[in-house]
Amino acid sequence: MTSPDLRTSRASAYRVAGLLILAVAAAVALVAALQFGGGAAPLLISDPGAFVRWGLPVARMVNNISAAVMIGSMVLALFALRAGEKPFETALDTASVGAAVFTVSSAVTAFLTFLGAFNVQLSLEQQFGEQLGRFLLTLPLGQAWLITTIMGALVTILAFAWRGWTSTLITAGIAAAALLPMANQGHSGELAGHVIAVNSILLHTVGAAVWLGGLILLVVLRGQKGTDQTALVRRYSSLAIAAFFVVAVSGIMRSTVGLGGWDGLWTPYGVIILAKVVLLGGMGLLGAWYRARLIPRLGGERASRWFWMLVLCEVALMGLASGAAAALARTPPPTGETAAILKTPAELLTDSPLPPEFTIDRWFTGWDIDILWAMGAALGLFFYLAGVWRMHRRGDRWPIYRTVFWTLGLLMLVWVTCGPINLYQDYLFSVHMLGHMMLTMAIPLLLVSGAPITLALRAIHKRDDGTRGGREWIMWAVHSPFSRIITHPFVAAGLFIGSLWAFYFTDLVRWSMYEHLGHEWMVIHFLITGYLFVMSLVGIDPVPYRLPYAGRLITLIAVMAMHAFFGIAIMMQEGLMVAEWFGSMGRTWGPTPMEDQYLGGGIAWSIGEIPTLIVAITVAIQWSRDDTKVQRRNDRHADRTGDAELEEYNAQLAALADRDARQKARES
């Protein structure tokens, strides 16, 4: 039997060893990859010096690892630990330390980026300070790092001082948002396939952060009193599987854009990518091994020792991958860089060449992959089918039509966000409007019919140890005050129709065209508002309040009228909306910009009302079925009681009539 003091000393040794292994492995990989790929080689013109050339990738590596500690610690704490207890507090302390390092490394990276980009000499003179200020406040690159630094400082304070379930969830969301400016750094924003590159690097960074940060927290919590190591490791393993999938797929997509072809694999950039692939495969094999063989036997001393040795091996592989990733960001890709001078108006506005004429066959063959939504749909389908299979295995039934609706909804989402609509929506207002109508009306109708919340609540195991898993977080979301507000039928209807008018008659539509973040926000916003509105009318998933069926029809009719007025308002516009965009593409095919805008208004007025009409019919059918159920319930009650209530009521009427007759007889 191992003594408590010996176990404590071993745990401390594991923690120190884990952090040292991570740092040494990352440093070795960084230096080797920079030397091999030439990422720190002197520049022929305007070389900033060895300090900047080597210091910048080091700062980026520290920034990436600290971001993982910041995010991964909070995610694992929210999913595997109990709020208010010592392990949860330790996780937030770890996240706060990670956020502090993230803040400092972001500031250092911004400063070194400024020195490298402008090749200025470090000085205490006023001119140097003014140049640095202009870089941070006026240039997009400097603004991105300034925002990242400020958000890191905010997360540092919140993770340290604001603790609890909800506060930690909000802090984790802010921490994840701090990675958005980082996704646009390096070569990702300059590649010809910049949309795929930016989304891929964002998913890659978040997935790696959850994976690496959670692993580091496992090491930190090793041997700490009050920690259920077996449960913690099992839950981390579930997160790591999802993170592995996200990292692998996003890495493949990002590498495809950067390499440009198979020949790029034999360049220094491609060899570093191959090294990352080998490291990723090794980590995947380790994870599969200890999940299948060692986690079920963690209670034993021998299995536990083997498991933690494998964890240290995985930490080493993580460090090597982190160093290689930082070096890769400084290594020029072999192909895919955009030209310094864009040749066409379409390339000037969208960074992509004008697609060919939108013919009928393009509806089936045109693709412009958005990895963010393709992966989201894939995960949504996987988890839904996994829930259905779990219910089937335990003997519960789940209506097949709900699975069909959910699948069709996700397939339509992929077709809209990754297919011909995404390919042509920047060039044709009518296609943009068609995609908008499907996002806010058609797709939500299919997804709501799939009843995903009901399935999740029935399929996910309930936890009894005070932690929150998927089921507990869904229950919290359904019953939270915020949910009671946004799912209220009037609020959902107001968001649905109000945001439609606000988006197209303000500069929000312009923001969605010019900025990638604005486009993704548009998709998310209209998908959610449409989902909330449809769910408040015809959904079977639990919500705090629903209107009676008559109220639902009245609300729907009012929304249909305002929606029709919106389409007519678009058609009646005398000027072109976002004229410098849709009017400046240089198209030589298709309708003129004004004709196309008129067509877009017609789509909003006519085609956009079809899903609304389907919702109205569905509400009427549900109302009829509800009345039928009420009548059947009353009939069954009458059969059980032998119409006792009716007989009692008739007896009371007869008694009253007899009393009135006696009263009249006395009066006469």
Secondary structure, 3 states (H helix, E strand, C coil): CCCHHHHHHHHHHHHHHHHHHHHHHHHHHHHHHHHHHCCCCCCCCCCCCHHHHHHHHHHHHHHHHHHHHHHHHHHHHHHHCCCCCHHHHHHHHHHHHHHHHHHHHHHHHHHHHHHHHHCCCCCCCHHHHHHHHHHHHHCHHHHHHHHHHHHHHHHHHHHHHCCCHHHHHHHHHHHHHCCHHHHCCCCCCCECCHHHHHHHHHHHHHHHHHHHHHHHHHHHCCCCCCCCHHHHHHHHHHHHHHHHHHHHHHHHHHHHHHHCCHHHHHCHHHHHHHHHHHHHHHHHHHHHHHHHHHHHHCCCHHHHHHHHHHHHHHHHHHHHHHHHHHHHHHCCCCCCECCCCCCCHHHHHHCCCCCCCCCCCHHHHCCCCCHHHHHHHHHHHHHHHHHHHHHHHCCCCCCHHHHHHHHHHHHHHHHHHHCHHHHHCCCCHHHHHHHHHHHHHHHHHHHHHCCHHHHHHHHCCCCCCCCCCHHHHHHHHHHCHHHHHHCCHHHHHHHHHHHHHHHHCCCHHHHHHHCHHHHHHHHHHHHHHHHHHHHHHHCCCCCCCCCCHHHHHHHHHHHHHHHHHHHHHHHCCCCCCCHHHHCCCCCCCCCCHHHHHHHHHHHHHCCCHHHHHHHHHHHHHHHHHHHHHHHHHHHHHHHHHCCHHHHHHHHHHHHHHHHHHHHHHHHC
